Structures are given as C-alpha cells and as structure tokens.
C-alpha cells in the first residue's frame, strides 16, 4: 500500500461555488414587496398587481401580508390562530393546527402567513416595517375612520401614527409611543416624548376632546376642553384632519391639513 497522504488544511471560503453568486433572495423579495406595495397603494386589485408584476395573485397577497399592509377577515383569523398555536408548537405543527381549527387546507393557511425570511414583517414595531408600509397603514387607517368614524377606528389611526412627528399650538415638536401590556395588547395610553421625560396621555382624554369639537376651526387647545394633555391632542387632531386651525397657527404647526369628508 502507498504512503498515507498528509492532511491538507482547507482554505477559508473553499467548497462548492454558488451557481449564481449574484443571487440574493432577500433583496429580490424586498424589491417584489416594494413594487407590490406601491401598486396596492394606488388601489389596484390583486389580479391587476399580479398581471403587472408577472406573479400569481396568491403570491402578491402573501407579499402584501409580509409587508404588513394587506388586511382581511380571513387573514386576521389565520394570523391570530397561528400565533396562538405558535406559543406552544413548532412552525409546521402550528400550521396544521391552524388548518384544522379554521377548516382550511395547509396551503391556504401558508398563503395567509408572511414569508419566514425577508426584510419586512407584519408588525406594528416601526423598526421592522418599511417606510412605504408605514405610510400605507396610516392611509388605510385614516380612510377607514373617514368611512366609519367610530372610536375603534380612531384608535386605529392613533396606533398607525405612533412615532410620527406632530407640533403643538406653539410649534413645539412631539411624538408618542404606545406600549403593550403583559397580555400583548396595546395599552390605551400614549407616552408623549417631547423632552427628557415622557408624559402619559390617556385614550379617554382623546375621546373626550373628540366629543368637544364644535367648530371646524378650533381657535386654541382649551376650546377642546379643560383636559390634561389637550395641547398634544390639539396637534394630533390637526394632523389627522379632524380640525382646522387659524392661519397664524398653521405657520407654527407646519403640517398641511387634510380636510374632513
């Protein structure tokens, strides 16, 4: 027998070379979602978007779900049921459990879930969604509120605008965040972040101020009532287009007003 060949250390980066080194699945997914969201924002149907992008309508829907901009009763049921099972089961088992519970096929359940890998996620956490998805959420939340001005839909608008910059009556900038409680639900409390220390603003105060809108042009915050944090509510209502303000105040607040329908 011949001599045993000496071991030769493998060079870093060795191994089989990629057939398509330029291929980037994450990048491609991002580009497809950006394109789908842009077309969906212009109120094109899923079929029309699919035709424009040369994709299957089901894949278009999945892209929009992954981007966090598609909403439907079925999608919401699948999402909530899957997430509930996912707390105690692995991914594949959760899909099967969801399918059995909702009387859907495994493929149907999968089609209503976001892609596991990608840049966008169906979350309200701002750092996990694109700027386009954020803008789309705000647009749809406001559209729903205008069509059905209920407290629930206004709360949807408030959630969609979390982290967005507003200005007070005197032109001071501020934003707010909404935290989740132990049960995973959003608390009905806004945390105003204007200076070093945050101040809380109760949802009940916003509802109270909403009921105090008597005129389209609201001269000053106190016209909405003697409410704690009303100066911030005033800025929010103006940005939402719920009220108008005097011309001299517009110069300080800076945001263009969207007129009420």
N, C-alpha and C positions, 0 to 999 in steps of 0.2 A: 504494500500500500504506500502511496505517496505521502509526503510530509503534510501535516495539517496546516492549512492556510492561516496565516496570522490575522487576527481580528482587525478590521479597519474601521475606525470611527466614522459614523455617518455625518456628513456635512450638514450644518444648520440649513433648514429650508429645503432639504432634499425630499425625495419622494416623487410620486406621480404629479406631473404638472397639470394644472387646470386646462381643460379643453378651451374654455372661454374665460381667460383671466380678467377680461374687461367686464364680465357679467356681475352685476350687483343686484341681488333680489330685493334688498331693502330699498335701494334707490329707485328701482323700477316700480315697486309698489307705491312708493311716495309720489312718483310722477303720475301714476294712474289715478291715485286718490285726489291729487291736486286738480287734475283735469275733470274728474267726475264731480267733485265738489263745486268747481266753477260753473259747470253746466247745470248742476242741480240748483245752484243759487239763482240761475236765470229761469227757474221753474220749468225746466224740460222734464218730460216723463222718463222713467227708467228705460223704456224701449228706445226712445229718441237718443238718450245718452249712450246706450249700448250700440246703436247704429253709428253714432258719431265716433265712438272710440273703438269700434270693431270688437266689442266684447259681448258676452252673454249678459242679459238683464239681471240674472241672479247674481253674477259676479259684481255687477255695478252696485246692486243693493248691498252686497257684503262689503264693498269698498266704502260706501257711504256710512254703513254701520260702524266700520272700523274707524272712520274719520269722526264719528260721533255726531253726525248731522241728520241721519235718517231716523224717523220716528213713525211707529205704527203700533196698534194694539197687540198684534202678534209678536212683533219684535220685542216689545216691552215684557210680554209674558214669558217669552223664551229667555230673555236676559235675566229676569228676576228668578225664574225657576232654576236655571242653570247655576246662577251664583249661589243660590241656597244649597243646592246639592254639592257644589264645589267646596263648600266649607268642610265637608266630611269625606268626599270621594275624590278619586283622581279624575283627570280631564276626560278620558274616554268613558269611564263609568258614569260621570255626570251627564254626558251627552245621552247615553242610553236611558238613564233615569228620567231626564227631561222629556225625551221622546215618548216614553211610556206614560208619563203623567199627563202630557198635553195631547196624547194620541196623534203624534206626528212621526214621520219617518226620521231615521237618523240623519239622512241627507238634508231634510228640511230644517232640522234643528241646527245643523252645522252652517247652513246657508244664512241663518239669522244671528250667527255669532261673529264677532270680529276676528280678523286674521290673528293668529297667535304671535306671529313675528311681523314687525313693521314699525313705522315711525309714529303713527297715530294710534290713539287708544280712545274708546268711548268712555271718557271720564270727564268729570267737571273740573278736575285739577288742571289749572291753567298750563302748568309746565309740560303736560302730557298731550296737548292737542295743538293743532296748527292755528296760526292767526286767522286763516280763512275759515276754519271750523268754528272758532270763537265768534267771528263776525256773522256766520250763518246762524248760529244758535241765537244770537241777540236778535237778528232779523226775524226769525221764526217765532221766538217768544213774544216779540212785540206785535207781530201780525196776529198771533192767536189772541193776545189781550185785546186788540182793537176789534176783533170779530166777536169775542165773548169777554167783555170786561168784568170778570169775576175776581174775587180775592185770590183764588187759587192761581189764576193765570197771571195776575200781577206779581205774585210770589215767584212765578217762573221767570218773569222779566228781571226781578231783583236778583235772582240767582245767576242769570245769564250775564248781568252787568257787574258781578263781583270782580274786583281788581281793576276796573276801568276808572279812569280819572274823571272827576267831577270838579265843579267850582262852586263855592258858596256865594251868597248875595254880594259879599265884598270882594270876590275874586280870588279867595284863598283855595288852593287845590286840595283835594282829598280823595280817598278811595275807601273801599270797605271790603272786608272778607267775611265769609260765613263758615263757621266751623261745624264739624259733625260731632254728635253725641256718642255715647257708648254703644248705642244701638245701630250706629251707622247712618242715622237720619240727620239731616241738617237741622240745626237748632234755629228757632225763629228769633235770632239775634244777630245784628250786624255789628261788626267791630270796625269802627272808623279809625283809619290810620292817617292822621294829618301831621302830627309832630312825634315826639319821642314816645309818648304814652297813648295807647289806644283807648277810645271811649266806646261804650256799647250803645246801640240804638235798637230798641225793641220793635218787632214787627207790628205789634199792636199800636204803636205810635204812628207808624206809616199808614195803617188802615184808618186811624182816627183823623189824620191830616187829609187823607183822600176824601173823606166824607165832608170835610170843611171847605172844599173847593166850591166857591160860589160864582166867581167870575173867571173868564178866560185869562185875563191879565191880572195876575196877583202882584200887588204893589210891593210887598215885603214878606219875609218869612212869618212874622207874627199873624198875618192875615189867615194863615192856615191853622191858627190856634196857639194857645199857650202850652206848647208841647215840648218836652225835653228832646233836644236834638233837632228841632224844627229847621234850623239853619241848614242842616245837611239834607233833610227831606226836601226842602225848597230846591236845592241844587239838583237832586235826583229827579224830582218831578219835572223840572225844566228840561233836563237832558232826555227824559222819557217822552217829552212832548205832551205831558198831561196839563201843563200850564204854560202861559206866556208871561213874560216879564217886561217891565218898562224898557224903552230903548237905551236909556243911560245905564241900566243894569246889564243889558246884553253885552255892552262893551267890556264890562268887568268879568262877566261869566264866560264869555268867549265861545260857548258852544252854540251852533245853529240849532234852532228849534224845529222839531218835526210837528207839524200841525195835527191836531186831533181830527179824526174822521167823523 
